[in-house]
Amino acid sequence: MATPVVLIHGMWCTGANWNRVRAVLEPRGYACLAPTLPGHEPVPDQPLQVARLGLRDYLDALTQVVAEQRYDRPPVLIGHSMGALLAQQLALRVPPLALVLLTPAPHWGINGLSVANVRAFAPWLIGGRFWRNPYKPGFAPAIRDLFNGVPADRQRPMYEALVHESGRAAAEIAFWWLDFARAAQVRSGEVNCPVYVVSCGQDRLTPAAVVRKAAAQYPGAALRHYPERGHWVIDDEETEEMMHAICGWLRPIEQRQQRTRHAD
């Protein structure tokens, strides 16, 4: 039986952004589910649909879509950026076989603000009532802060595929000290599965120092650091190598689960 894998995308993305990762996982026997978060479908009124949604809305939708799969075994949860934050929250509702966090956005209690990511969100922040406004970065900021490390000839198509993100969700992550930001809270002490974390030295949105703080919440977590990569690890020049390494880490975990199932 194929091991189920739930792929949870980050800001400005859809489930289609996982296609490169799926191309590695599925031939290796993983059954991938890559849902698109509420309000993220690329339709004409998409900015209006996503504008006032928040992290709790995303988490509830993920919980429902996973429940609808009726998995007969725990899935592997893999999240990127904001999706990695959601994966940690989902792990308390859908106990996973393993949790893989790719350049995770900081959860409540971790200060993730830096000069680089404040600069990336500056147009949204100065727009007034920003927590109510959907936001998509301009092309130049996206290249500088999101797609750095991706070959230049692929950057424009990647940018055009981005959608707007919820201002509320972004505020819940960025302003962790405010009460409403508890929507970004993670109870890491209640996560009872192996955890694998990826950080990148050229990541300007979730800097490696911030990712290390998230990884430190999970004693025994495997931390893989890529000094020369940027934030867009789901579709860059080292995506295949990263996913093969993750598959190698997962195999002993899957084998232990199979032995347990047979013993029962």
C-alpha positions in Angstrom: 0.0 0.0 0.0 1.2 3.5 -0.9 2.1 5.8 2.0 -0.2 8.9 1.9 1.4 12.3 1.8 -0.4 15.6 2.3 1.4 18.5 0.7 0.5 21.9 2.2 1.4 25.0 0.2 2.4 28.4 1.5 1.6 32.0 0.8 0.6 33.1 -2.7 0.5 29.5 -3.9 -1.9 26.7 -4.9 -1.7 23.0 -4.8 -0.2 23.0 -8.3 3.1 24.5 -6.9 3.8 21.0 -5.6 4.1 19.4 -9.0 7.9 19.2 -9.0 7.8 17.5 -5.5 5.1 15.1 -6.6 7.1 14.1 -9.6 9.7 12.8 -7.2 7.4 11.3 -4.6 4.8 9.5 -6.7 7.2 7.2 -8.6 8.6 6.2 -5.3 5.3 4.9 -4.1 3.8 7.8 -2.2 0.1 8.8 -2.7 0.2 12.6 -2.8 -2.6 14.9 -1.9 -1.9 18.6 -2.6 -5.0 20.6 -1.7 -5.4 24.3 -2.6 -6.2 26.4 0.5 -9.6 28.3 0.6 -9.6 31.4 -1.4 -6.5 30.5 -3.4 -8.0 29.1 -6.5 -6.9 31.3 -9.4 -10.3 32.7 -10.4 -11.0 36.4 -11.3 -12.3 37.4 -7.9 -9.7 35.4 -6.0 -8.3 38.5 -4.1 -11.8 39.2 -2.7 -12.3 35.5 -1.8 -9.1 35.3 0.2 -9.1 38.8 1.8 -10.6 38.1 5.2 -9.7 34.5 5.7 -7.2 33.5 8.4 -5.1 30.6 9.5 -8.0 29.0 11.4 -10.0 28.9 8.2 -7.1 27.3 6.4 -6.6 24.7 9.2 -10.3 23.8 9.3 -10.3 23.3 5.5 -7.2 21.1 5.7 -8.7 19.0 8.5 -11.9 18.4 6.5 -10.1 17.5 3.2 -7.8 15.0 5.0 -10.7 13.5 6.9 -12.5 13.0 3.5 -9.6 10.8 2.3 -10.4 8.1 5.0 -6.7 7.1 5.2 -6.1 3.7 6.7 -2.7 4.7 8.0 -1.2 8.0 9.2 -0.1 10.3 6.4 3.2 12.1 6.1 2.5 15.9 6.4 4.9 18.1 4.3 4.5 21.9 4.4 6.3 24.8 2.9 6.6 28.2 4.5 3.1 29.1 5.9 2.1 25.6 4.9 4.7 24.2 7.3 3.2 26.2 10.1 -0.2 24.8 9.2 1.3 21.3 9.0 2.4 21.6 12.6 -1.1 22.6 13.7 -2.8 19.9 11.5 -0.5 17.3 13.2 -2.6 17.7 16.4 -5.8 17.0 14.5 -4.5 14.4 12.1 -1.7 12.5 13.9 0.9 12.0 11.2 3.5 9.3 10.5 6.1 12.1 10.1 6.2 15.8 9.8 8.4 17.6 7.2 8.8 21.4 7.5 10.4 23.1 4.5 11.5 26.7 5.4 8.7 27.0 7.9 7.1 30.3 8.7 7.5 31.3 12.4 4.7 30.3 14.7 3.4 32.3 17.7 6.2 33.1 20.1 8.9 33.2 17.5 9.9 36.7 16.2 10.3 36.2 12.5 10.6 39.8 11.5 13.8 40.9 9.7 14.9 43.7 7.5 14.4 41.5 4.4 10.9 40.3 5.1 9.7 43.7 6.3 10.9 45.1 3.0 9.1 42.3 1.2 5.8 43.2 2.9 6.3 47.0 3.0 3.7 47.9 0.3 1.1 45.8 2.1 2.0 47.3 5.5 1.7 50.9 4.4 -1.6 50.4 2.6 -3.7 51.0 5.7 -6.0 48.4 7.3 -3.5 45.9 5.9 -4.9 43.0 7.8 -8.1 43.3 5.7 -6.4 43.6 2.4 -5.2 40.8 0.1 -1.6 41.1 -1.0 0.6 39.8 -3.8 4.2 41.1 -4.1 5.4 42.9 -7.2 7.6 41.1 -9.7 10.9 42.7 -8.5 10.3 42.0 -4.8 9.3 38.4 -5.6 12.5 37.8 -7.6 14.6 39.3 -4.8 12.9 37.7 -1.8 11.0 34.6 -3.0 12.6 33.3 -6.2 16.3 34.1 -5.5 18.1 30.9 -6.4 15.7 30.0 -9.2 17.0 30.3 -12.8 16.1 33.7 -14.4 14.2 32.1 -17.3 11.8 30.4 -14.9 11.0 33.4 -12.7 8.4 35.2 -14.8 6.2 32.1 -15.2 6.5 31.3 -11.5 5.5 34.8 -10.6 2.5 34.8 -13.0 1.2 31.7 -11.2 1.1 33.3 -7.8 -2.2 34.4 -6.3 -3.0 37.0 -3.6 -2.7 36.1 0.0 -4.9 37.0 2.9 -3.8 40.1 4.9 -5.3 38.5 8.0 -3.2 35.4 7.7 -0.1 37.4 7.0 -0.7 39.6 10.1 -1.4 36.5 12.3 2.1 35.2 11.4 4.0 38.5 11.4 2.7 40.2 14.6 3.0 37.3 17.0 2.9 39.4 20.1 -0.7 40.5 19.4 -3.6 38.5 20.9 -5.2 37.7 17.5 -2.0 36.2 16.3 -2.6 33.2 18.6 -4.1 31.7 15.5 -0.4 31.0 14.6 0.1 29.1 17.9 1.7 25.6 17.7 1.7 23.1 20.6 4.9 21.4 19.6 5.1 19.4 22.8 2.0 17.5 21.7 3.4 16.4 18.3 4.4 12.8 18.7 6.1 11.9 15.4 9.6 12.3 13.8 10.2 15.8 12.4 12.5 16.9 9.5 13.3 20.6 9.0 14.9 22.3 6.0 16.6 25.7 6.3 18.4 27.8 3.7 21.2 30.2 4.0 19.9 32.6 1.3 16.3 32.5 2.5 15.1 36.1 3.0 11.5 35.3 4.0 12.1 32.7 6.7 15.8 33.1 7.5 17.8 30.1 8.7 18.1 31.6 12.3 14.3 31.7 12.5 13.9 28.2 11.1 16.4 26.9 13.7 14.2 28.3 16.5 11.2 26.4 15.1 13.3 23.2 14.8 14.4 23.6 18.4 10.8 23.1 19.5 11.2 19.4 18.5 14.0 17.7 20.4 15.6 15.1 18.1 14.4 16.8 14.9 16.5 16.2 11.8 17.7 19.6 10.5 19.1 19.9 7.0 20.7 23.2 6.0 21.3 24.3 2.4 23.7 27.3 2.6 23.2 28.5 -1.0 19.4 28.1 -1.5 16.6 30.6 -1.2 13.1 30.2 0.0 11.6 28.5 -3.0 12.8 25.0 -2.2 9.7 23.3 -3.7 10.9 24.1 -7.3 14.5 25.1 -7.6 17.7 23.4 -8.8 18.0 21.2 -5.7 14.4 20.1 -5.2 15.0 16.6 -6.4 18.1 16.1 -4.2 16.2 17.5 -1.2 13.2 15.2 -1.8 15.4 12.1 -2.3 17.1 12.8 1.0 13.7 13.2 2.7 12.6 9.9 1.2 15.7 8.2 2.6 14.8 9.6 6.0 11.2 8.4 5.7 12.0 4.8 4.8 13.0 3.5 8.2 10.0 5.3 9.7 7.7 3.5 7.2 9.4 0.2 7.8 8.8 0.5 11.6 5.2 1.3 11.0 4.8 -1.8 8.7 6.4 -4.0 11.4 4.0 -2.6 14.0 1.0 -3.2 11.7 2.0 -6.8 11.0 2.6 -7.5 14.7 -0.9 -6.3 15.4 
